Amino acid sequence: MDPDRLAQSKCLPQEGPFTKGSSSLPCCGSRCSPCPAPAVLNEAVGAMMYHTITLTREDLEKFKGLRVIIRIGSGYDNIDIKAAGELGGTVHQGFQLFTMLRLSLLPMPSSSCEHPRRWVTLIDGIAVCNIPSAAVEETADSTLCHILNLYRRNTWLYQALREGTRVQSVEQIREVASGAARIRGETLGLIGFGRAGQAVAVRAKVFGFNVLFYDPYLQDGLERSLGVQRVYTLQDLLYQSDCVSLHCNLNEHNHHLINDFTIKQMRQGAFLVNSARGGLVDEKALAQALKEGRIRGAALDVHESEPFSFAQGPLKDAPNLICTPHTAWYSEQASLEMREAAASEIRRAITGRIPDSLRNCVNKEFFITTSPWSVMDQQVVHPDLNGATYRYPPGMVGVAPGGIPGAMEGMVPGGVPVPHSLPTVTHPSQAPSPNQPTKHRENREHLTEQ
């Protein structure tokens, strides 16, 4: 870590109200990689971060007490979620210092934590959560803009006028607008049919597209409620689609999903749109297909290497290509909503149970359960603590009056049993919402951000 790159930052007005009285919110990070101060590495229990930062196992091992990471957005391929679930020791009586790993924001000293609270847990592992729904509308709108641009060629028409091209006669119009196509009746194929994919389908139908999708993780029946067609193989979707749009997360199974082989299965002269993850497309194969005309045009909001530059990489001289700098998710409203939702998830981690109290934990399956309640120091039981902070092993009772955990009901801090007649209360795990997967699904869009 380079100390010259560290500096203090201002407070966080959006997140602050949601964590007030629970934690401090220093900021850290850089334009290239996170570089938190040693105090942050030692004391941080939670982190909120964007897609611009990558956390590998090596990065995660540097944190001494990290318990939860909130990805401000939907995709989490920039975090090693398996390593996170396997790391993170039990924190007894540790201070809570919540850190934001954000673009251009650098760390504040740990002394800013004015109101430390106790943290007790019985689960080893770092919970990773995402915010899957805040930018769905923006992503879908941006995707439709790209699709319309490819069909109607507005971007290239604008460039022609900026370059001084005179368009007066019908012949000149025909020449400059060559390649423009009618939308109604065209078939739009969506790979991944989660939140963003469904939002794109609803919008595309209004323009007259016939919409079909491929998503092997969805149960049957959703296509009937939305009036779209489902196909059950990727080959069928590529073969039937005039325009292919990607809306799935990136994982080890679908890296370079669009490659030379799958491009050859697409219709001659089809369009390609990607507003999901850059690693889904082999850019070298795409560039060659654009030059040969096998793909008529492509629009990419995400790229294999970001920040993207036309001066580098295989796409630098590819024709009929529209590129935007990973901004499909952004609007002021979406940005604010995502940050507020992330802060709320942090608060649930503070006042609830990890991972059960978290709404969008994507790595529960990698968690390791450790020691039971009986080995805990009784000193941690205090009336000022929220009893829901404690993690109950399966079958244990719930929260007793006064904030004493249900596991300690009938006991006082001196170890003397006391009778009571209150009924016990069990706390089942949080039920998933209809659109929330019950386990980590590696190739799903349910969870798209950008």
C-alpha positions in Angstrom: 0.0 0.0 0.0 1.3 3.4 -0.9 0.7 5.9 1.9 1.0 8.8 -0.5 -2.2 7.6 -2.2 -4.2 7.8 1.0 -6.2 10.8 2.0 -9.3 11.7 4.1 -12.7 12.0 2.5 -15.9 13.8 3.4 -18.8 12.1 5.2 -21.4 10.1 3.3 -24.7 11.9 3.4 -26.7 9.1 1.7 -25.5 6.2 3.8 -25.1 8.0 7.1 -28.8 8.1 8.2 -29.1 4.3 7.7 -26.2 3.5 9.9 -26.5 6.3 12.4 -25.7 5.1 15.9 -24.5 1.8 14.6 -21.1 2.4 12.9 -18.8 4.9 11.4 -18.4 5.3 7.6 -14.9 6.0 6.5 -14.2 5.7 2.8 -11.2 4.1 1.1 -10.1 2.9 -2.3 -8.5 4.2 -5.4 -9.2 4.4 -9.1 -7.2 1.2 -9.6 -7.4 -0.9 -6.5 -8.4 -0.7 -2.9 -5.7 0.6 -0.6 -7.2 0.8 2.9 -5.1 2.0 5.8 -3.9 -0.5 8.4 -6.5 0.6 10.9 -9.2 -0.1 8.4 -7.8 -3.6 7.7 -7.7 -4.3 11.4 -11.1 -2.9 12.4 -13.4 -2.9 9.4 -16.3 -5.3 9.8 -18.3 -4.3 6.7 -17.5 -2.9 3.3 -19.6 -1.4 0.5 -18.1 -1.3 -3.0 -18.7 -0.8 -6.7 -17.8 -2.8 -9.7 -14.6 -0.8 -10.1 -12.8 -2.7 -7.4 -11.8 -6.4 -7.3 -11.5 -8.4 -4.1 -9.5 -11.7 -4.5 -8.8 -14.2 -1.7 -5.5 -12.5 -1.1 -7.2 -9.1 -0.7 -9.8 -10.6 1.7 -7.2 -12.2 3.8 -5.7 -8.8 4.7 -8.9 -7.9 6.6 -8.8 -9.1 10.2 -12.5 -8.9 11.1 -14.4 -8.3 7.9 -17.9 -9.9 8.2 -20.0 -8.5 5.3 -19.4 -7.0 1.9 -22.1 -5.1 0.1 -21.7 -4.9 -3.7 -23.5 -1.7 -4.7 -25.0 -3.1 -7.9 -26.1 -6.6 -9.0 -23.0 -8.4 -10.4 -20.5 -9.8 -8.0 -18.0 -11.5 -10.3 -15.4 -9.0 -9.0 -15.5 -10.7 -5.6 -14.2 -14.2 -4.8 -17.4 -15.2 -3.0 -16.2 -18.7 -2.3 -13.1 -17.4 -0.6 -15.2 -14.9 1.3 -17.4 -17.6 2.7 -14.4 -19.6 3.8 -12.6 -16.7 5.4 -13.4 -14.4 8.3 -12.9 -15.7 11.8 -15.4 -15.3 14.7 -15.2 -11.7 16.1 -15.8 -11.5 19.8 -16.3 -8.1 21.4 -14.9 -6.5 18.3 -15.5 -2.9 17.2 -17.6 -2.1 14.2 -16.0 0.1 11.7 -17.8 0.1 8.3 -15.8 0.9 5.3 -16.8 1.9 1.8 -14.5 0.8 -1.0 -15.6 3.3 -3.6 -14.1 4.9 -6.7 -12.0 8.0 -6.0 -12.7 7.8 -2.3 -9.8 7.3 0.2 -9.7 6.2 3.8 -10.5 8.1 6.9 -8.6 7.3 10.1 -10.2 4.7 12.4 -10.5 7.2 15.2 -13.7 8.4 13.4 -15.5 5.5 15.0 -17.1 7.4 17.9 -19.7 4.8 18.9 -18.2 1.3 18.8 -20.6 -1.6 19.5 -20.1 -5.2 20.4 -20.2 -7.8 17.7 -20.8 -11.5 18.4 -21.3 -14.2 15.8 -21.0 -17.9 15.5 -20.6 -18.2 11.8 -17.1 -18.2 10.1 -17.2 -16.5 6.8 -17.6 -13.1 5.1 -21.1 -12.6 3.8 -21.3 -11.1 0.3 -24.5 -9.3 -0.7 -25.6 -7.4 -3.8 -28.3 -4.8 -4.7 -30.0 -6.5 -7.6 -33.0 -4.3 -8.3 -32.2 -0.6 -8.0 -30.9 0.0 -11.6 -33.1 -2.4 -13.5 -35.0 0.3 -15.3 -31.8 2.2 -16.3 -30.2 -1.0 -17.6 -33.2 -1.9 -19.6 -33.6 1.6 -21.0 -30.0 1.7 -22.0 -30.2 -1.7 -23.6 -33.2 -0.6 -25.7 -31.3 2.5 -26.7 -28.5 0.4 -28.0 -30.9 -1.9 -29.9 -32.7 1.0 -31.5 -29.4 2.6 -32.5 -28.3 -0.6 -34.2 -31.5 -0.9 -36.2 -32.0 2.8 -37.0 -28.2 3.7 -37.2 -28.7 7.1 -35.5 -25.2 7.1 -34.1 -23.6 6.7 -37.5 -25.9 9.2 -39.1 -24.9 11.8 -36.5 -21.2 11.0 -37.1 -21.7 11.5 -40.9 -23.2 14.9 -40.4 -20.4 15.9 -38.0 -17.9 14.9 -40.6 -19.5 17.2 -43.1 -21.4 14.7 -45.2 -24.1 16.4 -47.3 -27.3 14.5 -47.5 -29.7 16.1 -50.1 -30.9 13.6 -52.7 -32.7 10.3 -52.2 -29.6 8.5 -53.4 -27.5 10.2 -50.8 -30.0 9.3 -48.1 -30.0 5.8 -49.2 -26.2 5.7 -49.1 -25.7 7.3 -45.7 -28.6 5.3 -44.1 -27.6 2.0 -45.6 -28.2 -0.8 -43.1 -31.1 0.8 -41.3 -33.8 -1.8 -40.7 -37.5 -2.1 -39.7 -38.0 -3.3 -36.1 -41.5 -4.7 -36.1 -41.5 -8.4 -36.7 -37.8 -8.8 -35.8 -36.9 -11.5 -33.2 -35.0 -10.4 -30.1 -33.3 -13.1 -28.2 -32.4 -12.6 -24.5 -29.8 -14.7 -22.8 -30.7 -14.6 -19.1 -34.2 -13.7 -18.0 -33.9 -12.1 -14.6 -34.9 -8.7 -13.6 -33.2 -6.8 -16.4 -34.0 -9.3 -19.0 -37.7 -9.2 -18.2 -37.7 -5.4 -18.2 -36.1 -5.4 -21.6 -38.7 -7.9 -22.9 -41.6 -5.7 -21.7 -40.1 -2.7 -23.5 -39.1 -4.6 -26.7 -42.6 -5.9 -27.2 -44.0 -2.4 -27.4 -41.7 -1.7 -30.3 -43.0 -4.8 -32.1 -40.2 -7.3 -31.4 -41.0 -11.0 -31.1 -39.2 -11.8 -27.8 -37.7 -15.2 -26.9 -35.3 -16.0 -24.1 -32.9 -18.7 -22.9 -32.5 -19.2 -19.1 -31.9 -22.8 -17.8 -32.5 -21.7 -14.2 -36.0 -20.4 -14.4 -39.1 -22.5 -13.7 -41.6 -23.0 -16.4 -44.5 -20.6 -16.7 -43.0 -17.2 -16.6 -43.0 -16.9 -20.3 -46.8 -17.2 -20.4 -47.3 -14.4 -18.0 -45.2 -12.0 -20.1 -46.3 -13.2 -23.5 -42.8 -14.2 -24.7 -41.4 -17.4 -26.1 -38.9 -19.7 -24.3 -36.2 -21.8 -25.9 -34.3 -24.5 -24.0 -30.9 -24.4 -25.7 -28.5 -21.6 -26.4 -28.2 -22.9 -30.0 -31.9 -22.5 -30.6 -31.8 -18.9 -29.4 -28.8 -18.0 -31.5 -30.3 -19.6 -34.6 -33.7 -17.9 -34.3 -32.7 -14.3 -33.2 -32.1 -11.3 -35.4 -30.7 -9.5 -32.3 -29.1 -11.1 -29.3 -28.9 -9.3 -26.0 -27.0 -10.6 -22.9 -28.4 -10.3 -19.4 -26.7 -12.9 -17.3 -24.0 -12.8 -14.6 -20.4 -13.8 -15.4 -19.0 -16.9 -13.8 -16.4 -19.6 -14.6 -18.9 -21.5 -16.7 -20.0 -18.8 -19.1 -16.8 -16.9 -19.7 -16.6 -16.0 -23.5 -20.1 -17.4 -23.9 -20.1 -15.5 -27.2 -17.1 -16.8 -29.1 -16.1 -17.8 -32.6 -18.1 -21.0 -32.3 -21.3 -19.5 -31.0 -21.1 -16.5 -33.4 -21.1 -19.0 -36.3 -24.4 -20.4 -34.9 -26.0 -16.9 -35.1 -28.0 -15.7 -38.0 -26.0 -14.1 -40.8 -26.0 -10.3 -40.2 -27.5 -10.5 -36.6 -27.0 -7.8 -34.0 -25.3 -8.3 -30.6 -25.9 -6.2 -27.5 -24.1 -6.6 -24.2 -25.0 -4.6 -21.1 -24.3 -7.5 -18.6 -20.6 -8.4 -18.2 -17.6 -7.8 -20.5 -16.2 -11.3 -20.0 -19.2 -12.9 -21.6 -18.0 -11.8 -25.1 -14.7 -12.8 -26.7 -13.9 -9.4 -28.2 -11.3 -10.8 -30.6 -13.9 -13.1 -32.1 -16.4 -10.3 -32.2 -14.0 -8.0 -34.0 -13.4 -10.6 -36.7 -17.1 -11.2 -37.1 -17.8 -7.5 -37.5 -15.1 -7.2 -40.1 -16.4 -10.2 -42.1 -20.1 -9.0 -41.8 -21.2 -12.1 -40.0 -22.5 -9.7 -37.2 -24.0 -6.6 -38.8 -23.5 -4.4 -35.7 -22.7 -4.6 -32.0 -23.3 -2.4 -29.0 -21.3 -2.9 -25.8 -21.7 -1.2 -22.5 -19.3 -3.5 -20.8 -15.9 -4.8 -21.9 -13.3 -7.4 -21.1 -10.8 -4.7 -20.0 -12.2 -1.6 -18.2 -11.9 1.3 -18.4 -12.3 0.7 -22.2 -10.3 2.5 -24.8 -10.7 2.3 -28.6 -6.9 2.8 -28.8 -6.2 -0.6 -27.3 -7.6 -4.1 -27.7 -9.0 -6.1 -30.6 -12.0 -3.7 -31.1 -10.0 -0.7 -32.0 -10.6 -1.0 -35.8 -13.9 -3.0 -35.7 -16.7 -1.4 -37.9 -20.3 -1.0 -36.9 -19.6 -0.9 -33.2 -21.1 1.3 -30.5 -19.3 1.4 -27.1 -20.3 3.1 -23.8 -18.2 3.1 -20.6 -20.2 0.8 -18.3 -22.9 3.4 -17.7 -26.1 1.5 -18.6 -26.9 1.2 -14.9 -26.5 4.9 -14.0 -29.0 7.6 -13.2 -28.9 9.9 -10.2 -32.0 8.2 -8.8 -30.6 4.7 -9.3 -27.3 5.7 -7.7 -29.0 7.1 -4.7 -31.3 4.1 -4.3 -28.5 1.6 -4.5 -26.4 3.4 -1.9 -29.4 3.6 0.5 -30.2 0.0 -0.1 -26.6 -1.0 0.6 -26.5 1.0 3.8 -29.8 -0.6 4.9 -28.2 -4.1 4.3 -25.3 -3.0 6.4 -27.6 -2.0 9.2 -29.4 -5.4 9.0 -25.9 -7.0 9.4 -25.3 -4.9 12.5 -28.6 -5.4 14.2 -29.5 -8.8 12.9 -27.9 -12.2 12.2 -25.4 -13.0 9.5 -26.4 -14.4 7.1 -30.0 -15.0 8.0 -31.0 -11.3 8.4 -29.5 -10.3 5.0 -31.8 -10.0 2.1 -29.4 -10.7 -0.8 -26.6 -12.8 0.5 -25.1 -14.7 -2.5 -22.6 -17.0 -0.8 -24.5 -18.6 2.1 -23.5 -22.1 0.8 -19.8 -21.4 1.5 -20.3 -20.5 5.1 -18.8 -22.6 7.9 -20.6 -23.0 11.2 -18.4 -23.0 14.3 -18.7 -23.2 18.1 -22.0 -23.2 19.9 -23.3 -20.7 22.4 -22.0 -22.5 25.5 -18.4 -21.6 24.8 -19.1 -17.8 24.7 -18.0 -15.5 27.4 -21.0 -14.4 29.5 -19.6 -10.9 29.5 -21.0 -10.3 26.0 -24.6 -10.6 27.3 -25.6 -7.0 28.1 -29.1 -5.4 28.3 -27.9 -2.6 26.0 -27.2 -5.1 23.2 -29.8 -6.0 20.7 -30.5 -9.7 21.2 -31.1 -10.2 17.5 -27.4 -9.5 17.0 -26.6 -13.0 18.1 -26.5 -16.0 15.8 -28.6 -18.9 17.1 -27.5 -22.5 16.3 -30.4 -24.5 14.8 -33.1 -25.4 17.3 -32.3 -22.7 19.8 -34.9 -20.4 21.2 -35.2 -16.7 20.3 -34.8 -13.3 22.0 -35.6 -13.0 25.6 -36.8 -9.7 27.3 -34.2 -7.1 28.0 -32.0 -8.1 25.0 -30.7 -11.3 26.6 -30.3 -13.9 23.8 -32.8 -16.7 23.9 -30.0 -19.2 24.3 -29.4 -17.7 27.8 -33.0 -17.6 28.9 -33.3 -18.7 32.5 -29.8 -17.5 33.2 -28.4 -14.3 34.6 -24.8 -13.1 34.1 -23.7 -14.7 37.3 -24.8 -18.1 36.1 -27.7 -18.4 38.5 -30.8 -19.9 37.0 -34.0 -17.9 37.2 -37.5 -19.3 36.3 -39.8 -17.6 33.8 -43.0 -18.5 32.1 -42.6 -16.8 28.8 -43.1 -19.0 25.7 -40.1 -19.7 23.6 -40.0 -18.2 20.1 -38.2 -19.8 17.2 -36.6 -17.7 14.4 -36.9 -19.4 11.0 -34.6 -18.3 8.3 -35.8 -15.5 6.1 -38.1 -16.7 3.3 -36.9 -15.6 -0.1 -39.0 -13.3 -2.2 -40.6 -14.7 -5.4 -37.8 -13.2 -7.5 -35.0 -14.1 -5.2 -33.1 -17.4 -5.8 -32.9 -19.7 -2.8 -29.2 -20.5 -3.4 -26.3 -19.1 -5.3 -27.1 -19.5 -9.0 -24.0 -19.1 -11.0 -25.3 -18.2 -14.4 -28.3 -16.1 -13.4 -29.0 -12.4 -14.1 -31.5 -12.3 -11.2 -28.9 -10.8 -9.0 -27.6 -7.4 -13.3 -24.8 -3.7 -12.7 -23.6 -3.1 -13.1 
